[in-house]
Amino acid sequence: MNMTLGNLFGDKAKNFADLEFPSHLATDSRDVKQGSAFIALEGEKTDGHNYIPQAIENGAALIIARTGKITENLNVPVIELDNPERDLAGVAAKKLAAHKLQEVIGVTGSVGKTTTRAALQKVLSSRFRVHAPVRSFNTLIGCTATIMGMPLETEILILEFGANKPGEIRELTDYFPPTLAVLTAIEPVHLEGFKTLSGVLREKLEITSSPLIESIVYNNDNALLSEHFKYVVKSMGVGEWKDSDFVISLDNSEYNLPAMSFVLAHRPTQEVARFTANVWGRHNVMPLALAASVGHELGIRLQDSSDALKDFEALSGRGRIIFPEEGKFIVDDAYNANPASMKASLETFSRVQISGKIAVLGDMLELGEDKIYFHKELEPLLDGLDKIILVGKLWREALQDNERYIFAPDWKAALNELRDLMNNLDWHGMLIKASQSVGLSNIVKEITA
């Protein structure tokens, strides 16, 4: 598809019709690079139109704004749209339809989307020209930005589909229909919007409404997904269950934690490969196994996927393992938290054969009416840890006082408590995990600086 502004926007770009749409689209003026397009979005707390001067100062070469919001002449081209987010998504959808890709892979689920996408990109790039989001761009505008920056030579596009209320996955699927869907898990996440696990399941399954779907790869260890897909043709289960198409066998006997090791076997062909990677927790095994399974579906041997993932490391905040000095490690799992991933992280931490274990755990958010219960049920997993700093009001409500517990109202207070512990306790392992908005990523930055 011709990417000139005239071809994309018609008369709205009549004064600069021959200019090419920039290869980078920013939704935040701080992310603007020299030559970027900047789209001004109106949110509940801020209005992107207020940051247009900053975007231009940072090098924006094109501004996309709501019709009537620009009241002065700017020294860069401006495209005015009635609904910038959806109108531009429509343009991206046209570009996607015109670009003859081999596959459009959509990744969705309650947890593990971004790690799965990153592992997929690693595996598929060993054989194909792959384009994927630069970070967790899993909204309508995020997918739009990814597609607008897609090079002409791309063979496979990977998109993340996220949602925190009903209808969002269907909207993404309607705009950008996948040919292959990957479902990571259905867990109690964003229950304020979806109310029940059944509501979460219904929403995530909307990705399979794509008229272009040819294959579905899903987590067969997840009971809701397993039950749903066992009757669906052209779906492949991945998990520890023996009836899975791709079977995972966990094996840490040859590799000391915190690195993970597992064997993945394709039952129909009996192809087997061992995978090792510097990732944390058994919840991060599934994203790697899903990536290898998709690769296998597209003609990549399991052993080749294993080779591609040998140097794979978890992304910042998603189980990244940091070694600040010999004999000590810190697990940066501060980007996201829900009952399933918190349980998996704590179970892994409990198995590490070291003394001096510290955990800094922040509230798990958006869990609806049962939020206190979801925190309280994790308490048995805190046994065996030397000190636990619990950050936020939900932990305070869920747990009684304990000599090993330190309650902190926010990340700044938690950081002060943690520094005292690090100075006075002979510690060797530290786990930091919370929902992103709790701010524990700030603690990771401070103590690893």
Sequence and secondary structure as in RCSB ss.txt:
>XXXX:A:sequence
MNMTLGNLFGDKAKNFADLEFPSHLATDSRDVKQGSAFIALEGEKTDGHNYIPQAIENGAALIIARTGKITENLN
VPVIELDNPERDLAGVAAKKLAAHKLQEVIGVTGSVGKTTTRAALQKVLSSRFRVHAPVRSFNTLIGCTATIMGM
PLETEILILEFGANKPGEIRELTDYFPPTLAVLTAIEPVHLEGFKTLSGVLREKLEITSSPLIESIVYNNDNALL
SEHFKYVVKSMGVGEWKDSDFVISLDNSEYNLPAMSFVLAHRPTQEVARFTANVWGRHNVMPLALAASVGHELGI
RLQDSSDALKDFEALSGRGRIIFPEEGKFIVDDAYNANPASMKASLETFSRVQISGKIAVLGDMLELGEDKIYFH
KELEPLLDGLDKIILVGKLWREALQDNERYIFAPDWKAALNELRDLMNNLDWHGMLIKASQSVGLSNIVKEITA
>XXXX:A:secstr
   BHHHHHGGGGGGGTTSB  S EESSGGG  TT EEE  B SS BGGGGHHHHHHTT SEEEEETT   S  S
S EEEESSHHHHHHHHHHHHHHHS  SEEEEEE SS HHHHHHHHHHHHTTTS EE  SS   SHHHHHHHHHT 
 TT  EEEEE   SSTTHHHHHHHHS  SEEEE    S SHHHH SHHHHHHHHHGGGG TT  EEEEETTSHHH
HHHHTT TTEEEEESSTTSSEEEEE  SSS TTSEEEEEEETTTTEEEEEEEB  SGGGHHHHHHHHHHHHHTT 
 HHHHHHHHTT B  TTTTEEEEEETTEEEEEE S   HHHHHHHHHHHHHS  S EEEEEE   S GGGHHHHH
HTTGGGGTT SEEEEESHHHHHHS   TTEEEESSHHHHHHHHHHHHHHS   EEEEE  GGG HHHHHHHHH 
